[in-house]
């Protein structure tokens, strides 16, 4: 154990990362997105449709989950920036959090036989553990990205393997999950996905998560109050984080809507959700390379504006299809926009962090990713509210199985297409206001 901790302690990145290190670091995108997107896409459906928990109760539980997750982000981010250890600022957090994270994720989908009140209590307790571990691990992984990769060109290339792994994780987590729970049940799905997550996180931790030896700016820790003051006073960060919130809400609402859309609008088997979600994420993989080239030739702002526009126009197509094939074709267009958003948002945030370091003398990756996480987690709350309001207003009743009122189809199509378009339009306006127009500072 001593030799292992010594090797971790002595690892430092003094130059540009190697291709092997970039790929190993990028592998972390697979398990983190697998868990996040599986949770986002199926948690409401699992508890409402399969466990028969009333949609209103699930909405309340999801709001509690969103609030806890949001509050954890700035606290963990500030602590990560402040704490100094022989192993670095980020590495200890990640190493401690991996096992609790994957165990809690599995337990979410494995509740014991309980009445409705017991199921809600189980949800709140297990998801609280999952939230804490997820923030500890994922925020610190994200904070390593601007430190490992230093220019827009380097970040656009270095982010490619990470986002490809992330999309593959989304494909397994959202498109593969229905096939898994159809064949081996929800508990079997949870165990398989958790084992995959653990293996990938361990590989990424030892192979690619490396901190730099000498910080670029002063190492003196900034007070928490000053952290928040400087962060929210940043003219580039405020439009960025609001735009990111609206984008994430659009994606979250779409993912949560697809299972309902397949079953109650297209009248197809539950497993057909895999085709719709797979069309989005498989298309996004080559799109990442496209958007990587675009941002190297333009700027993060210009590339993000184009990707948001493509995404927003494409989602309207979900109003039309009456078959799974038609909906999957719409997903191809949506996937082009999703690929850009996945590739570009963290490149833009890294640019903001660089600008802040010039002005304050501090590298505050943890603070910025923490506050970003605090705001963006509002997408979970907004998603839960949208789902509860639309399903309730349209007359959805889980006890009716497939014999839902005709109004349910219209409500689900509204939730899948029109509402995401509205959030996307707000995101485009925010990114248009983003003041950093250059590619590099």
N, C-alpha and C positions, 0 to 999 in steps of 0.2 A: 504493500500500500504506500509506503514511504517513497519508493522509487517512482511509483505512478504519479503521486502528487508532486514530486520534484520535477518530473518531466513536464507536467502541465504548467508548473510555476515558471520553468525556464523557457517555455515557448514564447517567443516574441517575434512580431513581424516588423522587419526593418526596411523592407523594400516592397515593390509591388508583389501581390500574391501570385503564386504559381497557378497554372491551370488546374492542377490536382487539388490545391487548396480551395480554389474558387468553386470547383464542382462539389467538393465535400461540404463547404459552407452552404452552397446552394441546396444541397440535399435536405437541409432543415425545412425548406419550403414545403416539402411533400407532407410530412406528418402534421405540421401546424395547420396547413390549409385543409388537410383531410379532416381533422377534428373540427375545425371552425366551421367548415362548410357543411359537414354532415349535421352538426348541431343546428346550424342556421336553417338548413333545408328541411329537416325532418322532425325536429323536436316538437313543434306545434302539432304536426300531423300525427306523430306517435302518441302524444298524450291526449289529443282531442278525439282522433278517429279510432285508435286501437284501445286506449285505456278508458275512453268515454269520460274524460274529465271535461267539465263545461269550459267552453272557449273563454269565457270571462275570467275564470279562475286561472287558466293558463296564461292569459294576458297579464294578470296581476303578478304571477310568479316570474314571468319574463321581464316585467318592468323591474322587479326586485333584483333579478340577475343583472340587468343592464346597469342599474344604479351602482351595485357593488363593483362590477367590473370597471365602470367608469371612474369611481373614486380610487380604486387601486392603482390605476395607471400613473397619475402624476406623483403619487407617493412613492411607488416603486422606482419610477424614473428618476426622481430627485435623489433617493437613497443610492441608486446605482451610480449616479454622477459623483456623489460625495464620498462613498466608502472606498478606501484604498486597502488592498490586501496583497500579499506576495504573489497571488495568482492573477491579479488584475482587478478591474472594476466589474466586469460583466461575467467572466467565466464561472466564479463560484455560484452565482445565482442560478445559472443555467444547469450546472451539474447537480445542484441540490433539488431542483424542481422537476426533473424529467420523470422520475418514477411516480411521484404523486399525481402528476398530470395524466399519464396514460391510465393509471388505475381509476382515477375519478371519472375519466371519460367513459370507461367501460361500465362503471356502476350506474351512470345516468340511464342507460338502456336496459338495465337489469333490475327493476324494482321488484320487491317481494309482493305477495298478494296482500293488498291493503285497500281500505275504502278510499273514497276521493280525498278526504282530508289527509289521510296518511300518505297518499301519493304526492300531494302537494308538499307536505313536509319533507318527504324523501327528496323530491326535486330541489327544494330550497337548500337543504343541507349538502347534498352531493354536488350540486352545481356551485355552491359557495367554495368548496374545496377545489373544484375544477377551475373556477375563476381565478383564485389566488395563484395556483400553480401555472395556469396559462399565461397570466400577466407576467409573472416572474421569469418564465422561460422565454416567451416570445418577444417581450419588450427588450430584453437584453440581447437577444439575437439580432433584432432590428437595429439596436444601437450600435452593434458592431459594423453594420454595413457602411455607413459614411466614414468610419475609421479605417476599414480595410481598403476601400476603393475611394480614390481622392479627386478625380476629375469627372466631368460629365461623360466623356468618352469612355473612361475606365469603368465608371459606374454602369453605363448603358450596356457594356460588354459583360461586366461581372454580374449584372443582375439577370442576364439571360438564363444561365443554368438554374438559378434560384427560382425564377418564375416558371420555367418549364417544369421543374420538380413540383412547384406549387400547383400548377394546372393538373399535372398527373395526380396529385393528391386530391384535387377537387373532383376529378373524373372518378376516382375510386370512391371518394367520400359521398358524392352526390349522385353520380350516374351508376356506380357499382353497388352502392348501398341497397337500392331496391332489389337488385338481383340477389344480393346476399340475404336480406331478411325474408325474401320470398322462399329461398331454398333452405336456409338453416335457422330462420327465426331471428328476432331482434337480439337476443342474448348471444347467439352464435355470431351475428354480425359484429357486435361490440367486441367480442374476444378476438376475432380475426383482425379487425382494424386496429385495436390497441396493440397487438403484437407487432404489426407492421410499423406502427408509429414508434414504438420503443426501439426497434432495430435501426430505423433510419436516424432517429435522434442521437443514438449512441455513436453511429458512424460519423455523423456531422460534427458532434462534439469533439471527438478525438482527432478528426482529420482536417477540419476547416475552421474551427472557432479559435482564432488567435488574435491577441491584442498587440498593439504596437508598444515598443519598448519605451519610447520617449514621447510624452504628450506634446502636441504642437503648441499648446497654449499653457498659461499658468495653471498649476495643479491645485491652487487654493480653491476650496469648495465655496460655492455661492450659497447664501442663505436661501431657505425655501421661499420666503416672501419675495426676495429679489428674483428668484427663478421665475415665479409666476408673473411678476411685473414686467420683466424684460421679454418674456415669451409672448404675452398678450399685447404688448406694445409694439411688437414686430409687424410692420405694415405688410410684409409678404406672408407671414404665417396666418394671419386672421382670414384673409380670403381663401388661402390654401385649405385650412382645416375645415372651414364651412363647406367648401366645394367637395372635399373628401367625405364629409358627413353625408351630403346629399347623394353622392355617387354610391357610397356603401349602402345607404338606405335603399336605393333603387335595386341594387344587386340582391340585397337581403330579401326584399319584397318579392322579387322574381323567383328566387330559389324556394321561398316558402310557398309560393303560389303554384309551382309546377305540379306537385303531387295532386292537389285539388283539381287543377286544370285537366290533367290526364284522366282522372277518374270521373269527374262530374261534368266536364265540358266536352271532352273528346270521347268519353265513355269507353275507355280502353283499360287494360289491366294495369295494376299498380306498377308492375315491373317496367312498363313502357316509359316511365319517367326517365329511365336510363338513356333512352334515345334522345330525348329532348335536351337533357343536361349534358350528355356526351357531345351532342352537336355543338353546343356553346364552347365547351372547354377544349375539345379536340381542335376546333378551328382556331382557338386562341393561341395554340402552340406555335404554328408558323407565323401568326400575326405578331408575336413578340419580336421575332427577327425583323419584321417590317418596321415596327415602331422603334426598335433600337436604331435602325438606320435613319429613320426620320429625325429622331432627337439629336443624333450626331451631326446632322446637316442643318438643323434649325435651332431650336432651343426647347427646354422643358415646357415652357408656357405654350408655345405654338403647337407642339406635338400633343399636349394634353387637350387643348381646345379642339383639335381635329378628332381625337379619339372619343371625347365626350359627345361630339356631334354625331359621329357614326353610331355610337351606342344608342343614343336617344332616338334617332330616326328608325333604327332597326327594331327596337322593342315594340313599336306601334304595330308591327306585322302580326303580333300575337292575337289581334282582334279578329283576324280573317279565318284561320284554318279550322277545318272540321275533321281533320285526320291527324294522326301522329306524324306521318311523313311530312305533311305541310308545315306543321309546327316545328319539326326538326330543321326544315329548310330556313325558316325564320331564324332559328338558333344559330345558323351559320353566320348570318349578318351580325347578330348580337355578339358572337364570339370574336369577330374582328375588333369590335369596340372594347370588349372585355380584355383582350390581349394588350391593347394599348394602355388601359387603366392599370392593369397589374404591373406592367413594365415601367410606367412613367411616374406614378405617384411618389414612390420612394426616392426616385432620382430628383424630383422637385423638392422634396423635404430635405434631402441631403444638401441641396443648394442653399436652402434657407439656413441650415445649421452652419454651413461655411460662412455665410454672410454674418450671422450672429457672432461667430468666433472672431471675426475681424473687428467687430464693434465692441465686444465685451472682454476679449482676451481669454475666454473659456470655451472648451469643447463640451457642449451640453446636449449630446445626443440623447441621453436618458430623459432629460427634461422635455425635449421637444417630442420625442416619441411617446412619452408619458401623457403629456397634455393632448397630443393628437389622439391617443387612445381614449382619453377621458371624453373628448368631444365626439369622436367617431362611434364610440359604444352607444351613443344615443340612437344609432341606426337600429339596434336591437329593440329598443323601446318603441321607436316609430314603426318598425315592422310588426311588432306585437299589436300595437294599437290599430294599424291598418287592417291586419288580418281579423281581429276581433270585431271591429266596426263593420267591415264589408261582409263578413260571413253572417253576422247577426242581422244586419239590415237586409240581406238578401234572403233570409229565411232558412239558412242552412241548419240542419238537424242531424247530428251523427247517428241518432237512433233509426233514421229512415234508410240507412245504408245507401244504395244507389238511386233510390226513388226520391230525389230532391225536387223542390219546386223549380219551375222554369227560370225564375228570377235568379237562382243560384248561378247558372251559367253566365248570365250577364255580369253579375257581381264579380265572379272569378276572372273574367276577361278584363274587366275594369281594373282589378287588382294587379293583373299580370302585365298590362300594357299602358293604360292611361296614367295611372298613379306613378309608375316608374318614370314615364316621360316627364311628368311635372317636376319630380325631384331632379331629373337630369338637366332640365332647363335651368333650374336654380343653380346647379353645379357649374354649368357653362358660364353663367353670369359671374359667379365668384372667381373662376379661373381667368376670365377676361379682365378682372380687376387686379390680378396678380402683378406686382410692379417690376419684378426682375425680368427683363426682356432678353438679356444676353444668355449665351450658352454656359459660359464660365465667368466667375467673378474676376 
